[in-house]
């Protein structure tokens, strides 16, 4: 199986794979298919309760699609909603990642997603109290707003990242959320909460802030409560 990320920041993940190979993608991520590819829609691995947690708390769909190559030389194009880079993050049994909710596009077999509770004092990834935790062995592909920067921190090295810019970090890294400077900096300086992350490990962050774009355009988000539950983009009454 071969992966290529095309056209960053207007990005698309192109997968080239042969007979019997499988890649799992978020519902609605398909752009195009070439060759004999079978699509199998299923619940995520981990059982009903874990799937409900990932859907409700991690803002990912309840169902995913397995794309199975039925012949050699198949190709698949996948993408996500944000206008920004797509990155591949390697996952190993000794090195999982916690990632921004809603950024997941696809993963190889052997990778499982769960939710991770941050606690009310964390505030990491903007205002999210939950984020996704990727575990197992394989690769996960994420899409964020703007360009994605990768930083490798040495033992004891620290970095401060605005919460709305943080995309992913090693699960075993130490981090804490703190106020940017004093009250004057927070109120008048246009900065809010930041996350202090301590190495060793790898951190990914995005160059643009979607909240700032929404504020710039004067868009007000209106939350409407509708009866029923949403599965894979469809609402069930």
N, C-alpha and C positions, 0 to 999 in steps of 0.2 A: 504494500500500500504506500502511495506517495502523496504528499500534501504540498500544495502551493498556494500562497496567499497573494491574490492579485489586486491591483489597483488601490492599494492603501493611499489616502484614507477612505475612498469610496469602495470599500473592500469587499472581497468575496473569497471564500475558501473553496479551492478546487481540489477534489479528491480523485485520484486515479487508482483503481483497484481491480483485482483479478477475481476469477471465479472462487466463490466461497468466502471471500473477505467481507467484513461487515463494519459499518460505521453507524453510530447512533446520533440522531440530530433532534433538536428541539422542534416541536410542532410549528409549522409555518416557516421553517428555515430554508426550504427548497427553492433554488433558483432555476436549475435545469438538470436534465439527465441525458446521458448518451449510453447506448448499449442496453443489454438485458439486465435490468435491475429490478429486483422484487422489493416491495415496500411492505414491512410488517409493523403495524401500529400496535403498541403495547403499553402497559403501565411501566413506570420505571422500576428498576430493581429495588428490593428492600422491603416489599410488603405495602399494604394499604396505608397504614399509619404514617410510615416514612414518606410515601408519595404525597399524602395530604399535607404533611409538614412542608415539603419542598414547594408544593403548589401555593399554599396559603401564605406561608411565612417567607419563602425564598423567591416568590413571584415568578416561578417557572411553571410550565404546563404539567398537568397530571399525566398526560400521555406523551410518548416520544415515538419517533419512527426509526426502525432499523432498516437500513438500505443494504440489501444483500446482492452482491454481484453474481449473476447467473452465467457469466462468460468472462473471458479475459478482455482487458482493454476498456473496461467501463469507466465513465467519468461522471462526476456529480458536482454541482455548484451549490454552495450553501452560504447564507448571509443572515445578518441580524438587523434589528431596527436602527441602532445608533449610526449616525454618520461619523465614522471613525475607523481606526485600525482594528484588524483582527490579529490575535496573537495565539501561538501554540504554547501551552504550559505543560511540561513533562511532569507526570505524577508517578511516584514510586511508593512502595510499601513503607519506606522510612521517611518519605518527604511528601506529605500532602500539602494542599493549599487551601486557604480560605479566600473566597472571591466575592466580588460585588454582586448583589442580587440582580437578576435580570440580564446579566452579561453572557450567560452560557449560550453557545450555539450548537456544539457537537462534542462528542468524545469517542474514543476508541473503546473496544470491548475491554473489560477489566477495570474501568473507572466507575465509581459509584458516587452519587451526590447525596448529601444530607444537609440539614440546617444546623447552624451553630448560634446559640444564644449568647449575646454580648453582655447582657446586663444593662440596667438603666443608666449606669455611669459611663459606659463606653462611648456610645455615639459615633462609632466608626462607620465608614461608608456613608457619609451624610447623616441622615436621621434614621437610618435603618437599625433596628434592634436585633435583626437576624441577618446572617449572610450565608452563603453556600460553602460547604466544606467538600472538597474533592479528594477522594481516597482511592487506593488500589494501585494498579499498574497500567500505564498507558499515557495518553495525551488528552487534554481538554482544550477546546478552542473557545476564546472569549472575544467579545466585541464591545468596545467602549466608545465614548464620545470624544473625538479628537484623536491626536496621536498618542500612542502608548510608549512610555519610556520604561526601560528595565534597569534597575540598579542592584548591584551586588554589594552587600555590606559585610565588612570584616567583623570578627569578634569584638564586641564592645563599641563598634561604630554606630552612631545614631543619625537618624534622618527625621525631620518634621515634614509632614505632608498634610495639606488641607484635606478635610474629610471628604469633600465632594470630588476630589481628584484621585483618591485611592481606588485601585482596581483589584489587586491581589497581593498576598504575601504568604511566605512559608508559614504553615500552621504552628511550627515550634519556635517562631520568633517572639520575643517579648515586645509588647506594645501597650501604650496607655494613651488615653485621650485627655487632652488638657486644653485650657483656654489659651488663646494666642495673646501673649503679653498680659497686660493689665486690663482693667475695665475700659480705660480710654482707648486702647488699641482695638478692643473688640467692638466698641460702639462706634468710634469715629474712624477707625482704620480700615473698615470694611472686611475684617477677618473675624471668623468665629472660632469654632473648635478645630484643633489640629491633632493629628495622631503622631506620637513620638514612637518610632520603631527602632529597636536595638538589634544589631547583627549578632551572630552571622546569619545570612540568609539572603533571599532575593525578594525584591519589592517591585511591583508594576504600578505605575500611576498614569493617568490621562492628562493631556495638556489643556483640555477645555473642561468647563464646568457647565453642565446642562442647566442647573438652577439659575446661573447668571444669565444664560441665553433666554430662559423663560421670563426672568425679571426684565431683561432688556426689551423684549418684545411686548411686555405688558400683558402677558398671558396669565390668567388666573385659573388655577386648577380647581375644578369643581368635582367633589366626590359625590356620587349619587349611589344610593343603596338600592339595588334591585333584588327581587326575590330569586332564590335558586342558587346554583353553584356553577362556576365556569370550569369546563374541562377542555384543555387543548384549544382554547379560543372560542368554544361554543358554550352558551349558557343553557343549563338544564333547569327548567322550572321546578 
